[in-house]
């Protein structure tokens, strides 16, 4: 980690320092970009999530928090509840589901703006980052593919957790912001399992942006960390109550640990390229291919190099290193050795 003598305290941005039209433009851009998809039909897993999901038909039934097993909303009661709210207001009219997905994505963009704005002194940069993130085509799957609302909900809760934790450090209504951070973290655990890294992300953000050591961070914010970590118990209970053995876990068919890891090596590098040049975008990459280490040597070398650069940056430029660290941490639950057989894998049938 960078030595304390070289660290500078982050600049604190006044709440009203940036013009009101900045977040308004982020909202407008997100709505304009994705409104063309309002008529998109239900596809793929939307059948298990919406069209054949009877638990969303009664908002006041206890079943709404207990989605059918082996579906994308199993063990994700917050996501299933959101679909039930859609059904209560519009049945299975696809437009309403798309509207909610767009709203969730735009809120994520605003959360990105809030976090970046409070993490570095340039508010113009914060606006540019949030605007680019909001309209980037790589996010289109999470917005237009209705089942991927689980991803958008989790992302919104993840970003809200970070934002509220950052606001709690400012000292104004500290207890209230800590409560909001813990509540958002709990909701995220009920949206998608990838939320598991959020408590760790808050601790690492504090260490790299706000405190000179982990010890100081824990002494100052121990109550918050304990509250965030307690949401892991909720996640454990949800995973235990609704396992998806057909699509995830070490028993998943057609996706042993080694095959999954090698395929994910290819997919990670592909998505890195798509972040720079988002074409072509593919909704479904199919099932994993049998591979050897020799088949992915270039991709594996790139990933190892990025990891080495992240470690170097953490020592010399910790705030820049935080971006690389979050890249690996947020990918770890789904792109390491834990097989998710139906989750973004490589196939020869994928168009180039």
C-alpha positions, -999 to 999 in steps of 0.1 A, spaced: 0 0 0 11 36 -5 29 52 24 9 75 46 34 104 40 25 104 3 -13 104 8 -35 134 5 -69 137 20 -97 136 -6 -113 169 -15 -149 171 -2 -174 184 -27 -201 207 -15 -236 192 -22 -247 220 -44 -214 228 -62 -223 211 -95 -251 223 -117 -284 205 -114 -284 197 -151 -255 172 -148 -276 144 -132 -305 155 -154 -284 149 -185 -274 115 -172 -310 106 -168 -320 120 -201 -292 102 -219 -301 68 -203 -338 71 -212 -331 82 -248 -306 54 -254 -327 26 -241 -363 37 -248 -360 21 -283 -361 -13 -266 -394 -9 -248 -411 -33 -272 -385 -60 -269 -401 -95 -263 -395 -119 -235 -366 -142 -245 -346 -171 -230 -348 -172 -192 -376 -146 -192 -399 -177 -195 -389 -189 -160 -386 -154 -146 -419 -139 -159 -441 -158 -183 -442 -191 -165 -435 -177 -130 -468 -180 -110 -453 -167 -78 -453 -131 -92 -491 -132 -97 -500 -125 -61 -481 -96 -46 -494 -103 -11 -487 -140 -11 -457 -154 8 -448 -173 -24 -436 -140 -39 -404 -143 -18 -400 -180 -27 -395 -182 -65 -395 -216 -82 -362 -235 -78 -338 -237 -107 -350 -204 -121 -330 -171 -124 -349 -156 -95 -346 -186 -72 -330 -175 -39 -333 -139 -51 -365 -126 -34 -359 -89 -40 -356 -95 -78 -387 -117 -77 -406 -91 -57 -397 -65 -83 -413 -87 -111 -443 -92 -89 -447 -54 -86 -446 -52 -124 -472 -79 -127 -495 -61 -102 -495 -29 -123 -495 -43 -158 -497 -81 -159 -473 -95 -184 -472 -65 -207 -436 -64 -216 -433 -26 -218 -437 -21 -180 -408 -45 -173 -386 -27 -197 -394 7 -181 -384 -6 -147 -351 -20 -161 -343 14 -176 -351 32 -143 -328 8 -124 -300 14 -149 -304 52 -148 -303 51 -110 -271 31 -112 -257 59 -134 -266 85 -108 -250 64 -81 -218 62 -102 -219 100 -105 -223 104 -67 -194 80 -59 -169 94 -84 -178 129 -74 -169 123 -38 -138 103 -46 -118 128 -66 -117 166 -70 -128 170 -106 -166 171 -108 -164 174 -146 -146 141 -146 -173 125 -124 -200 137 -148 -181 123 -178 -175 90 -162 -211 86 -151 -225 97 -185 -201 73 -204 -211 44 -181 -248 51 -185 -248 50 -223 -221 24 -229 -234 -4 -252 -219 -31 -230 -246 -25 -204 -273 -31 -230 -278 -68 -220 -285 -59 -183 -311 -33 -195 -328 -50 -224 -327 -86 -213 -354 -86 -187 -341 -115 -166 -309 -95 -162 -328 -72 -138 -311 -94 -112 -278 -79 -123 -291 -43 -124 -308 -46 -90 -276 -60 -75 -255 -33 -91 -278 -5 -78 -276 -20 -43 -238 -24 -46 -233 12 -57 -258 25 -32 -239 7 -4 -206 23 -15 -222 58 -18 -240 57 16 -208 44 33 -189 73 18 -215 98 29 -214 83 64 -177 92 66 -186 129 60 -199 131 96 -234 145 88 -261 121 99 -235 94 101 -258 68 118 -285 73 92 -261 68 62 -246 37 78 -281 23 82 -289 30 46 -256 13 35 -264 -18 55 -300 -19 42 -288 -15 6 -263 -43 11 -290 -66 25 -313 -59 -5 -284 -66 -28 -278 -100 -12 -315 -107 -20 -310 -97 -56 -280 -116 -68 -251 -136 -52 -224 -114 -68 -232 -89 -40 -211 -110 -17 -181 -88 -23 -197 -55 -13 -187 -54 23 -151 -61 13 -153 -33 -13 -164 -8 13 -134 -17 35 -110 -15 6 -124 19 -5 -120 33 30 -84 20 32 -74 35 -1 -94 68 -1 -100 77 36 -76 60 60 -39 54 62 -43 18 75 -69 -9 80 -65 -6 117 -76 31 117 -105 23 94 -117 -5 116 -115 16 147 -134 44 131 -160 24 112 -161 -10 129 -199 -7 135 -205 -2 98 -182 -31 88 -199 -55 112 -233 -45 99 -223 -50 63 -207 -84 71 -238 -96 88 -256 -95 55 -235 -125 45 -257 -145 68 -287 -135 48 -269 -145 16 -259 -179 30 -295 -186 41 -308 -177 6 -282 -198 -12 -289 -228 11 -327 -225 7 -327 -222 -31 -296 -238 -47 -294 -239 -85 -276 -272 -90 -284 -274 -128 -267 -241 -136 -243 -232 -109 -219 -247 -84 -192 -274 -86 -219 -301 -95 -231 -282 -125 -232 -303 -156 -210 -296 -186 -189 -271 -167 -162 -286 -145 -139 -263 -126 -110 -263 -150 -131 -260 -181 -150 -231 -166 -119 -213 -156 -103 -216 -190 -135 -205 -208 -138 -175 -184 -102 -165 -193 -113 -161 -229 -145 -143 -219 -128 -118 -196 -104 -107 -223 -133 -105 -248 -153 -82 -225 -122 -61 -219 -121 -56 -257 -158 -49 -259 -154 -22 -233 -131 -4 -257 -149 -14 -289 -184 -27 -282 -189 -47 -314 -202 -73 -320 -224 -77 -289 -237 -112 -282 -266 -119 -259 -259 -156 -253 -225 -173 -258 -237 -209 -252 -221 -238 -234 -184 -241 -226 -159 -256 -249 -132 -282 -239 -99 -263 -237 -63 -268 -226 -41 -242 -210 -22 -238 -244 -54 -226 -260 -57 -196 -237 -20 -188 -230 -24 -153 -245 -55 -144 -226 -41 -158 -194 -9 -138 -198 -30 -106 -203 -50 -112 -171 -19 -120 -151 -3 -88 -164 -33 -68 -154 -32 -83 -120 5 -74 -117 -3 -38 -128 -30 -36 -102 -6 -46 -74 19 -21 -86 -7 7 -88 -19 -1 -53 16 6 -40 23 37 -60 -11 51 -72 -36 36 -48 -67 53 -61 -59 41 -96 -51 7 -82 -86 6 -66 -102 4 -101 -81 -26 -110 -88 -42 -76 -125 -38 -80 -123 -53 -115 -109 -85 -101 -131 -85 -69 -164 -80 -87 -155 -107 -113 -144 -132 -87 -178 -147 -78 -187 -155 -114 -155 -156 -134 -131 -177 -113 -134 -214 -105 -170 -216 -95 -189 -230 -125 -220 -212 -137 -229 -234 -167 -254 -210 -182 -234 -178 -176 -216 -161 -205 -194 -189 -218 -177 -194 -251 -190 -214 -280 -181 -220 -316 -216 -209 -325 -211 -174 -312 -210 -149 -341 -179 -130 -347 
